[in-house]
Amino acid sequence: MASLATNKWYLRYLQEVANGNLE
């Protein structure tokens, strides 16, 4: 399953959004 890599990317994405780097 590739869900692990996807999950790691997703968590990083959420972290970026939480930091306000993405609108």
Backbone torsions as a table, in degrees:
resi	resn	phi	psi	omega
1	MET	NA	139.3	179.3
2	ALA	-95.9	11.5	-175.6
3	SER	-65.8	-28.2	-178.1
4	LEU	-64.1	-50.2	179.3
5	ALA	-62.8	-40.4	179.8
6	THR	-64.4	-41.1	-179.4
7	ASN	-63.5	-41.7	179.7
8	LYS	-63.9	-40.7	178.5
9	TRP	-66.6	-41.0	-178.5
10	TYR	-64.4	-42.7	179.1
11	LEU	-63.5	-38.7	178.2
12	ARG	-66.5	-38.5	178.5
13	TYR	-62.2	-46.1	179.2
14	LEU	-62.5	-36.3	-179.8
15	GLN	-65.9	-40.3	177.6
16	GLU	-62.5	-44.4	179.9
17	VAL	-63.4	-42.0	-179.5
18	ALA	-63.8	-32.5	179.6
19	ASN	-78.5	-10.7	177.5
20	GLY	82.7	16.8	179.7
21	ASN	-77.2	-21.3	179.7
22	LEU	-119.1	143.3	178.4
23	GLU	-104.0	NA	NA
